[in-house]
């Protein structure tokens, strides 16, 4: 793994671990845009991994960008199958998520 990929992985893991909550996921599922999360993603340079350094980006490769692109999927995996079934049935009994997203 190259240095940029390591840095991107560390940043995206920290960011999503700190900011992606069960409430945020449920809100996003209803169509609400996560403004604060997106702002943090932009502030941490995670929207620029493929842009050349000469243009203000990270100058990364597609493999580097993949580290960032797969982070939202990792965050959504935190919901267990039983939690999804309960949600689909309208049950108020949901298991708390213990999953933490990673790169």
N, C-alpha and C positions, 0 to 999 in steps of 0.2 A: 504494500500500500504506500502510495506516495505521501509527501508531507501535506499537500493541499487536501487530499482526501481525508487524512487523519484530522486535520483542523476542522474541515466541514463536518465530519462525523461527530466530533466532540461538541461543536457549536449546536448542531441540529438536535443532538441527543439531549443536551442541557436545556435548550429552548423548549422542545416539545415535552420533556419531562416536567419542567416547571409550569408550563402554560396550558397544556392540553388536559382538560379535566373532563369528567363525566358530563357535567353541565354544559361545557363548551361543545362537546360532541353532540349532545342531544339538541342543543340550539342550532348547530350547523345542519343537523338532519332535518330540521323544520325549515331550512332555507335562510337562516340568519347568517350574515357574513361576519366572521370573527375579526373585526377591525383591529383590536389590540394585538392579536396574534400575527396578523399580516404585517402590521407596522413593525413588530419585533423581527419578523422574518426579513423585511427590507433593511432595517437598521443593522442587522448582522451580516448583510451582504449575501444572503442566501438566494437572492433572485438574480445574481450575476455570475454564477460559476463558469459559464461558457463564454462570457464576454472577455475579449482580450484585455490584458493589463493596460495596454496603451489607451484603451477606451474607458478605463475605470473599473474594469471587472477583475475577476480572479484569474483569468487565463487558463481555466481548467479544461479537462477532457469530458467526454460523455460519461465516463466511469465516475468522475468527480461529481458531475451533476446528478448522477443516479443516487448517490448517497443522500442528497437533498430531496430528490423526487420521491424516494420510497418512504421518507419519514412520516408523511400523513397516513399512509397505509398502516405503518407500524403502530401509530397512535390509535387507529380505529380497531385494531386487533384486540384491544384491551377489553372489549365486551365479549364475555363468554357466550357460548352457544345457548346455554340455559338462560342467560340474561336476555338474549335476543328472542328466545321463545316466549319468555315471560312478557317482554315488551309487546310482542305481536298479539298475545292474548289479552293485553291490557292489564296484566297483573301488577299490583303495586309492590310485590315481593321481588326485588331485584338483588342479585348478589353484588356486593361492592367490588369494583375493579381493583386488582392488585398489580395489573400489568403496567409496565413502564416502556414507552417506546424507545427504540434504539436505531442506530444507523443500519 
